[in-house]
Amino acid sequence: MRGEDGSAHLLLPIETAIASGATSERLLISAARSATLKLANQLAAARPHAPVLIRGGEPFDLRAALPIADPALDLGNPLKGPFRAEPIAWQDVAEAALELARIAGILPAFMAAPADAGEAHALEADDLAAFKQAGSLRIVTRARLPVSASEDAEIVAFRSPADMREHVSLIIGRQTGDRIPLVRVHSECLTGDILGSLKCDCGPQLDGALHEMARHAREEGGWGLLLYLRQEGRGIGLVNKLRAYRLQDQGFDTSDANTRLGLPDEARDFPVAARMLDLLGVHNIRLLTNNPAKVEALADEGIDIAERVAHQLPDNPHNLRYLATKRDRHGHLLT
């Protein structure tokens, strides 16, 4: 990867180097992961997704690097190190690499300047900015879609040339400019939305939102809008979310499981939601959420939140701790 100063740096994702004979003197990991390895400091606590460059007593091969990258291997490999953190002269490249790993849904850990790494693929550090540019999102198609909550619904698909993930919106009722829509911004959750997982409340939230929009359209003459964003696991991806589930089974809560993976606790992309609203001609909404941070994030993107509408669903024995974590560590409201 080439940095802003023109310097080039070879980085090999540890997770994708399974069949590689690569070795490296140094590894690039996140500050959150370095905390597990007893390399934490005040910076690590303040910026858990910041890059940290470490060197060991001997060069790392894949067998030595994997337990450093993957916390699922911690119990089987309790003793690691000693390691020494080193200054990073190519900060822009290191930060871009960690963020690209998160977007790709792989562990944020790299061999730095590895030997025998195979063919390299050129990237620029500023490619990340182009990839994350919400302004390039476009409506690509739309169609009528009767759903169980409402037969009067329309689906709209969005896509960006830089990111082939398809986001969609579902319009419930008839869109009118004189009525403020009831809006739910919902991030993809395969386990909850599709498989009916009891570990979270995502599935019931989605179903409840659609039925409340349908009721609002039917009884009050209004309309509803679901924004369904392809950002699984609060933005860390499906595989990493399942890795976090495994850590939760070991006793870590949702937040600590994410940081133990070396990933951000919150990485959802709300500018995408704002861009979708803009493309639909919607700038004033009533937002179905119990998350004040979501209200603030959309307001920061220029969306006028006329009202926050409470969206609380019943708990179950499997998600009690998850909901408590959202309340106590993320500031979610009960009503």
C-alpha positions as MATLAB code, in Angstrom:
seq = 'MRGEDGSAHLLLPIETAIASGATSERLLISAARSATLKLANQLAAARPHAPVLIRGGEPFDLRAALPIADPALDLGNPLKGPFRAEPIAWQDVAEAALELARIAGILPAFMAAPADAGEAHALEADDLAAFKQAGSLRIVTRARLPVSASEDAEIVAFRSPADMREHVSLIIGRQTGDRIPLVRVHSECLTGDILGSLKCDCGPQLDGALHEMARHAREEGGWGLLLYLRQEGRGIGLVNKLRAYRLQDQGFDTSDANTRLGLPDEARDFPVAARMLDLLGVHNIRLLTNNPAKVEALADEGIDIAERVAHQLPDNPHNLRYLATKRDRHGHLLT';
ca = [
       0.000    0.000    0.000;
       1.294    3.437   -0.936;
       1.020    6.312    1.509;
       0.470   10.014    0.978;
       4.242   10.603    0.969;
       4.714    8.129   -1.896;
       6.344    5.449    0.252;
       5.206    1.854   -0.337;
       4.588   -0.718    2.398;
       3.875   -4.428    1.982;
       1.168   -5.744    4.304;
      -0.184   -9.296    4.380;
      -3.499   -9.976    6.189;
      -2.794  -12.789    8.620;
      -6.247  -14.311    8.149;
      -5.809  -14.722    4.387;
      -2.241  -16.035    4.618;
      -3.360  -19.549    5.570;
      -1.310  -21.379    2.928;
       1.531  -18.892    2.931;
       5.099  -19.552    4.021;
       5.522  -15.861    4.786;
       7.517  -14.635    7.776;
       7.810  -11.161    9.197;
       9.794   -9.289   11.827;
       6.788   -7.152   12.758;
       3.005   -7.348   12.963;
       0.459   -4.565   12.598;
      -2.524   -4.910   14.965;
      -5.062   -2.588   16.562;
      -4.611   -0.896   19.915;
      -7.642   -2.748   21.271;
      -6.042   -6.089   20.468;
      -2.720   -4.896   21.870;
      -4.471   -4.328   25.204;
      -5.135   -8.068   25.427;
      -1.425   -8.625   24.786;
      -0.537   -6.290   27.699;
       0.719   -3.515   25.412;
      -2.078   -1.088   26.268;
      -1.569    2.533   27.234;
      -3.731    5.637   27.470;
      -3.774    5.989   23.684;
      -5.080    2.454   23.314;
      -7.930    3.213   25.667;
      -8.801    6.405   23.801;
      -8.478    5.029   20.259;
      -9.085    1.258   20.291;
      -8.921    0.994   16.489;
      -5.612    2.853   16.240;
      -2.737    0.859   14.669;
       0.066   -0.616   16.755;
       3.262   -2.095   15.291;
       4.842   -4.866   17.365;
       8.080   -6.823   17.175;
       8.770  -10.136   18.897;
      11.955  -11.845   19.978;
      11.968  -13.919   16.768;
      10.401  -13.478   13.318;
       6.718  -14.396   13.103;
       5.600  -17.234   10.893;
       1.915  -17.955   10.366;
       1.752  -20.362   13.295;
       3.042  -17.656   15.652;
       1.023  -14.843   14.078;
      -2.414  -16.468   14.132;
      -2.858  -16.561   17.943;
      -1.898  -12.891   18.058;
      -4.532  -12.006   15.466;
      -7.371  -14.244   16.648;
      -8.602  -14.036   20.264;
     -10.511  -17.297   19.803;
      -7.107  -18.938   20.170;
      -6.268  -17.159   23.440;
      -7.340  -19.998   25.726;
      -5.204  -22.484   23.808;
      -2.261  -20.068   23.577;
      -2.278  -18.097   26.842;
       1.392  -17.143   26.784;
       2.440  -14.734   24.041;
       5.356  -12.356   23.782;
       7.269  -10.604   25.013;
       6.516   -7.968   22.391;
       7.728   -4.435   21.915;
       5.616   -1.708   20.347;
       7.472    0.388   17.777;
       6.772    3.830   16.293;
       4.903    3.874   12.976;
       6.297    6.282   10.383;
       3.516    5.401    7.899;
       0.473    6.169   10.033;
      -1.886    6.837    7.101;
      -1.143    3.439    5.562;
      -1.526    1.635    8.893;
      -4.884    3.274    9.659;
      -6.189    2.613    6.158;
      -5.145   -1.049    6.383;
      -7.037   -1.625    9.631;
     -10.142    0.062    8.270;
     -10.026   -1.905    5.010;
      -9.760   -5.115    7.051;
     -12.887   -4.143    8.995;
     -14.796   -3.389    5.799;
     -13.665   -6.721    4.331;
     -14.834   -8.511    7.495;
     -11.436  -10.012    8.346;
      -9.310   -9.741   11.472;
      -7.413   -6.409   11.643;
      -3.934   -7.928   11.817;
      -1.143   -7.902    9.237;
       2.378   -9.131    8.691;
       4.429   -6.023    7.943;
       7.052   -6.235    5.168;
       6.791  -10.049    5.051;
       9.213  -12.295    3.205;
       7.844  -14.902    0.776;
       4.406  -13.292    0.794;
       3.569  -13.904   -2.861;
       2.335  -11.389   -5.402;
       1.343   -7.979   -4.066;
      -1.687   -5.946   -5.154;
      -1.214   -2.181   -5.249;
      -3.459    0.050   -3.128;
      -3.321    3.710   -2.211;
      -4.081    4.832    1.348;
      -6.516    7.405   -0.031;
      -8.460    4.649   -1.842;
     -10.267    4.240    1.470;
     -11.809    7.704    1.231;
     -13.181    6.947   -2.243;
     -14.551    3.621   -1.039;
     -16.385    5.215    1.890;
     -17.752    8.182   -0.069;
     -21.495    8.031    0.577;
     -22.116   10.612   -2.149;
     -21.492    8.037   -4.869;
     -24.512    5.975   -3.762;
     -27.278    5.863   -6.388;
     -30.766    4.414   -6.802;
     -30.405    1.518   -9.240;
     -33.963    0.144   -9.369;
     -37.308    0.068   -7.581;
     -40.378   -2.168   -7.668;
     -43.657   -2.881   -5.916;
     -43.176   -5.442   -3.126;
     -46.176   -6.600   -1.076;
     -44.967   -7.814    2.338;
     -46.741   -9.485    5.232;
     -46.922   -6.215    7.163;
     -48.387   -4.298    4.228;
     -49.427   -5.151    0.686;
     -48.901   -1.504   -0.224;
     -45.101   -1.363   -0.226;
     -42.309   -0.478   -2.636;
     -38.667   -1.570   -2.466;
     -35.842    0.689   -3.661;
     -32.286   -0.606   -4.222;
     -29.147    1.511   -3.818;
     -25.587    0.813   -4.888;
     -22.271    2.624   -5.231;
     -19.661    2.035   -7.982;
     -17.011    1.789   -5.255;
     -18.929   -0.664   -3.036;
     -21.044   -3.476   -4.446;
     -23.077   -3.993   -1.284;
     -26.742   -3.308   -2.058;
     -28.635   -1.255    0.510;
     -32.422   -1.153    0.224;
     -35.350    0.872    1.471;
     -38.939   -0.249    1.859;
     -41.647    2.392    1.519;
     -44.831    1.500    3.397;
     -47.917    3.361    2.238;
     -47.974    6.293   -0.162;
     -45.041    8.701   -0.007;
     -46.313   12.250    0.333;
     -44.397   15.457    0.799;
     -46.825   16.881    3.349;
     -46.472   14.047    5.893;
     -43.314   13.347    7.910;
     -42.491    9.642    7.487;
     -41.974    7.181   10.297;
     -38.453    5.872    9.639;
     -36.502    2.881   10.902;
     -32.757    2.721   10.140;
     -31.957   -0.982   10.484;
     -28.555   -2.574   10.021;
     -28.440   -6.048    8.520;
     -28.482   -8.969   10.971;
     -28.531  -12.364    9.262;
     -28.777  -14.278   12.523;
     -31.615  -12.185   13.932;
     -33.531  -11.051   10.855;
     -33.402  -14.343    8.923;
     -32.569  -17.158   11.358;
     -34.573  -15.878   14.323;
     -31.642  -15.636   16.734;
     -32.613  -15.023   20.352;
     -29.190  -13.522   21.205;
     -30.280  -10.075   19.980;
     -33.499   -8.140   19.386;
     -32.866   -7.322   15.712;
     -35.513   -9.605   14.211;
     -38.344   -8.401   16.489;
     -37.209   -4.787   15.965;
     -37.432   -5.159   12.194;
     -40.798   -6.919   12.282;
     -42.185   -4.493   14.844;
     -41.055   -1.479   12.835;
     -42.749   -2.701    9.637;
     -46.005   -3.401   11.431;
     -45.940   -0.023   13.191;
     -45.353    1.721    9.842;
     -48.260   -0.227    8.327;
     -50.508    0.736   11.243;
     -49.426    4.375   10.900;
     -50.270    4.329    7.179;
     -53.568    2.499    7.656;
     -54.954    4.344   10.676;
     -53.336    7.771   10.462;
     -52.895    8.259    6.735;
     -49.143    8.565    7.066;
     -46.345    6.528    5.553;
     -43.262    4.658    6.687;
     -39.759    4.106    5.439;
     -37.365    1.297    6.341;
     -33.687    1.791    5.500;
     -31.977   -1.616    5.488;
     -28.201   -1.143    5.564;
     -25.694   -3.853    4.657;
     -23.460   -3.417    7.697;
     -23.656   -6.637    9.653;
     -22.566   -6.773   13.282;
     -22.549   -2.998   13.859;
     -20.190   -2.739   10.887;
     -17.671   -5.517   11.629;
     -19.103   -8.140    9.255;
     -20.832  -11.486    9.688;
     -17.781  -13.684   10.365;
     -16.345  -11.277   12.920;
     -19.766  -10.983   14.568;
     -19.835  -14.765   14.947;
     -16.311  -14.624   16.378;
     -17.663  -12.104   18.892;
     -20.485  -14.532   19.716;
     -17.894  -17.182   20.541;
     -16.154  -14.758   22.891;
     -19.500  -13.935   24.487;
     -19.878  -17.627   25.243;
     -16.601  -17.295   27.182;
     -18.102  -14.533   29.331;
     -17.345  -11.274   27.485;
     -20.144   -8.822   26.789;
     -20.837   -7.467   23.299;
     -18.546   -4.456   23.614;
     -15.610   -6.306   25.149;
     -15.906   -9.109   22.588;
     -15.541   -6.603   19.734;
     -12.540   -4.849   21.249;
     -10.909   -8.175   22.089;
     -11.096   -8.909   18.360;
      -9.284   -5.636   17.783;
     -12.366   -4.113   16.174;
     -14.410   -0.987   16.930;
     -17.403   -1.339   19.205;
     -19.415    0.835   16.795;
     -18.540    1.033   13.090;
     -21.869    1.614   11.370;
     -21.925    4.052    8.454;
     -24.780    6.493    9.023;
     -23.784    8.853    6.169;
     -25.046    6.082    3.866;
     -28.461    6.252    5.554;
     -28.495   10.035    5.165;
     -27.613    9.698    1.474;
     -30.463    7.201    0.957;
     -32.906    9.626    2.558;
     -31.615   12.441    0.367;
     -32.043   10.366   -2.799;
     -35.627    9.650   -1.767;
     -36.261   13.362   -1.173;
     -36.687   12.906    2.585;
     -35.047   15.387    4.970;
     -37.448   15.485    7.915;
     -38.288   12.251    9.757;
     -39.806   10.658   12.826;
     -37.172    8.108   13.850;
     -38.060    4.741   15.392;
     -35.172    4.106   17.796;
     -34.128    3.879   21.418;
     -30.554    4.850   20.547;
     -29.772    8.557   21.106;
     -26.446    8.128   19.268;
     -28.347    7.174   16.095;
     -30.440   10.335   16.395;
     -27.282   12.408   16.804;
     -25.468   10.672   13.927;
     -28.293   11.343   11.469;
     -28.711   14.922   12.712;
     -24.986   15.459   12.110;
     -25.587   14.420    8.486;
     -28.232   17.114    8.028;
     -31.369   15.060    8.691;
     -34.042   16.892   10.680;
     -35.330   14.566   13.405;
     -38.816   15.867   14.172;
     -39.385   13.177   16.813;
     -37.707   10.139   18.313;
     -40.326    7.416   18.547;
     -39.641    4.770   21.201;
     -38.986    1.298   19.823;
     -38.715   -1.190   22.678;
     -39.353   -4.918   22.236;
     -39.743   -7.616   24.932;
     -36.576   -9.346   26.064;
     -35.929  -13.067   26.406;
     -33.573  -15.142   28.589;
     -30.935  -15.252   25.842;
     -30.608  -11.516   25.162;
     -30.911  -10.029   28.636;
     -27.182   -9.328   28.893;
     -27.037   -8.003   25.334;
     -29.842   -5.517   26.033;
     -28.243   -4.522   29.355;
     -24.981   -3.807   27.532;
     -26.781   -1.620   24.999;
     -28.438    0.254   27.874;
     -25.451    0.590   30.184;
     -22.579    0.987   27.708;
     -24.233    2.486   24.640;
     -26.820    4.697   26.301;
     -29.902    3.055   24.787;
     -33.121    4.214   26.401;
     -35.811    1.979   27.842;
     -38.645    4.055   26.375;
];
